[in-house]
Each structure stands twice: as structure tokens, then as C-alpha cells.
Amino acid sequence: MRETRQTDGASPPDGFHRGIRSYVLRSGRLSAAQRRAYDAWFPRYRVPFSAAIADYPALFGNSRPVTVEIGFGMGTATARIARENPDRNYLGIEVYKPGIGRLLREIERDSLENIRIVEHDAVETLERMIGDGSTAAFHIFFPDPWPKKRHHKRRLVTRPFTGLLADKLRPGGYIYLVTDSEDYAGWALAELSATAKLRNPYAAGRSEAAGFAPPLPWRPRTEFEAKGLAKGHKIWELYFVKDT
Ligand SMILES: C[S@@+](CC[C@H](N)C(=O)[O-])C[C@H]1O[C@@H](n2cnc3c(N)ncnc32)[C@H](O)[C@@H]1O
């Protein structure tokens, strides 16, 4: 619930607007099963937040490409993507404890060895822990839309943070963002399009949907997406690549 923050008590972070977070910590309680999974399995799958750059091969025990997912919520899509892609690794970043407990239940149930979790602000995590040119992809599914104008400064997919995403990607890497907010979709399209090193393969065209990607067939429906669809919302997809 804090409006202000400093990363180390001395200097404000430089990748985001000073002192503003893209989330408000929800106070949801863990179910008994989530609590059990959190206590039993988080020590094994957790990557503690630290000021040191994460060593991906050491974390995962192999050198497979790493996708970072920001704000995985309850993690159902994360678990399914990881299950279907054992040749890739997934680092999920989330601050919502019940969601972490929920994802750990799936990790346990299906013995998913290609997922690790950071419980911390994604902005600081990228700034401190993710190496430049290290990451194969970023998944950002249904980021908090912050619809009110006075809250737009909280929107995650905003420069200069989008520049940080680009810096962390390796050549050939991609950013895949999905939202059910038309306003946020247009905002994110403008921010990502104005970010150096990123290219939108779907930029051409004059239709209303110009700039947006077709749905990628392998992406599972997320919990927030189901809620948006139930309200009749349209889904907007953005896919940007870093060529070199
Ligand atoms: C609207 S929910 C979507 C969750 C999930 N991706 C889905 O589609 O069901 C956004 C999630 O992003 C998380 N989040 C937002 N900003 C974050 C940040 N800076 N660091 C970590 N998690 C963040 C929130 O805690 C929340 O769970």
C-alpha cells in the first residue's frame, strides 16, 4: 500500500517513475492448501530478491532459454506453459502470496522443475537481478490497467521501464503483452513502439487492429482474462521483438 519507496534508502530506482509501484498489495489470505504449499515448497523454488545478478544456469541447473513472467497472478497459465515447454525455463515474478501458493501447488502436483519464483516488485527485480541481454522473453498477461488518469503513472508498461525490458532481452527475444483494457492496449502500443531496440512485426496495416498481434495459439486463458471475457471485453495482444 506504500506510495513511496526507495530501493536502498539512498537512491531512487531509475527504471520506473520515482517512488511509485505498479501494484497495491492485495491482502488476500492463503487457503490452507496454498499455505501448505508455500511453506513446504517455496524454499526450494524461490529465488530470494537480492542485489546480485541472477545466474540462470545455476538457478535452473541447465542453460535452456529463460522466459520471465511479470505478475503471474494465480499462475495457472504459467504452470501450463511450463508443463508444455520442458525445453524452456520460467522465472515468475509476483507479489501476491496466495497466487504464489497456488502456483507452488501446481509445481508440486506436476513436478515442474522448470519454474522459479521471485516474490518481489518486478521493477526492482529487473533492475537488480536480471542481466542485460540474458532473457529470451517477457510475458506480461493482464497487467493492472490503472484506468483512472491520476493513476496512469502506475502503469507498468511505460517508458523508461520498457527500455529496461529491451535491455534485458537477448537478441531474438520477445515481449508478449495481453490486456482486456482497450485504453491500456493503446497506451502500451505507443510506449513499446517508442522504445529503442524493439520492433513490432505487426506494425503495418491501417485497420483498427493495426499494431496488434493475432492471438498466439499456445497461450492459455488466464484468470483475469476469463473475468474480462465474462464482462464482454475484447482481448488485445502485443508482441514486440528485439532483433539485435
Ligand atoms: C491483473 S493481475 C493479472 C494476473 C494474471 N497474469 C492473470 O492474467 O490472471 C496483475 C498481477 O500483477 C501483479 N503485479 C503488478 N505489478 C507488479 C510488480 N511490479 N511486481 C510484481 N507483480 C506485480 C499483481 O500482484 C497481480 O497479481
The ligand as an SDF file (V2000), in Angstrom:
LIG
                    3D

 27 29  0  0  0  0  0  0  0  0999 V2000
   -4.4940   -8.0170  -13.0960 C   0  0  0  0  0  0  0  0  0  0  0  0
   -3.4690   -9.2150  -12.3350 S   0  0  0  0  0  0  0  0  0  0  0  0
   -3.2350  -10.4340  -13.6380 C   0  0  0  0  0  0  0  0  0  0  0  0
   -2.7290  -11.7600  -13.1260 C   0  0  0  0  0  0  0  0  0  0  0  0
   -2.5290  -12.8520  -14.1780 C   0  0  0  0  0  0  0  0  0  0  0  0
   -1.4400  -12.5170  -15.0960 N   0  0  0  0  0  0  0  0  0  0  0  0
   -3.7890  -13.1360  -14.9310 C   0  0  0  0  0  0  0  0  0  0  0  0
   -3.8670  -12.7640  -16.1120 O   0  0  0  0  0  0  0  0  0  0  0  0
   -4.6940  -13.7510  -14.3620 O   0  0  0  0  0  0  0  0  0  0  0  0
   -1.9120   -8.3970  -12.2790 C   0  0  0  0  0  0  0  0  0  0  0  0
   -0.9250   -9.0790  -11.3730 C   0  0  0  0  0  0  0  0  0  0  0  0
    0.3220   -8.4300  -11.4970 O   0  0  0  0  0  0  0  0  0  0  0  0
    0.9250   -8.3520  -10.2260 C   0  0  0  0  0  0  0  0  0  0  0  0
    1.8520   -7.2000  -10.2740 N   0  0  0  0  0  0  0  0  0  0  0  0
    1.5680   -5.9400  -10.6700 C   0  0  0  0  0  0  0  0  0  0  0  0
    2.6580   -5.1590  -10.6100 N   0  0  0  0  0  0  0  0  0  0  0  0
    3.6660   -5.9660  -10.1800 C   0  0  0  0  0  0  0  0  0  0  0  0
    5.0310   -5.7350   -9.9010 C   0  0  0  0  0  0  0  0  0  0  0  0
    5.5840   -4.5150  -10.0670 N   0  0  0  0  0  0  0  0  0  0  0  0
    5.7710   -6.7500   -9.4490 N   0  0  0  0  0  0  0  0  0  0  0  0
    5.2230   -7.9840   -9.2760 C   0  0  0  0  0  0  0  0  0  0  0  0
    3.9300   -8.2750   -9.5390 N   0  0  0  0  0  0  0  0  0  0  0  0
    3.1590   -7.2640   -9.9720 C   0  0  0  0  0  0  0  0  0  0  0  0
   -0.2230   -8.1530   -9.2520 C   0  0  0  0  0  0  0  0  0  0  0  0
    0.0990   -8.5780   -7.9520 O   0  0  0  0  0  0  0  0  0  0  0  0
   -1.3120   -9.0190   -9.8950 C   0  0  0  0  0  0  0  0  0  0  0  0
   -1.3110  -10.3200   -9.3720 O   0  0  0  0  0  0  0  0  0  0  0  0
  1  2  1  0
  2  3  1  0
  2 10  1  0
  3  4  1  0
  4  5  1  0
  5  6  1  0
  5  7  1  0
  7  8  2  0
  7  9  1  0
 10 11  1  0
 11 12  1  0
 11 26  1  0
 12 13  1  0
 13 14  1  0
 13 24  1  0
 14 15  1  0
 14 23  1  0
 15 16  2  0
 16 17  1  0
 17 18  1  0
 17 23  2  0
 18 19  1  0
 18 20  2  0
 20 21  1  0
 21 22  2  0
 22 23  1  0
 24 25  1  0
 24 26  1  0
 26 27  1  0
M  CHG  2   2   1   9  -1
M  END
$$$$
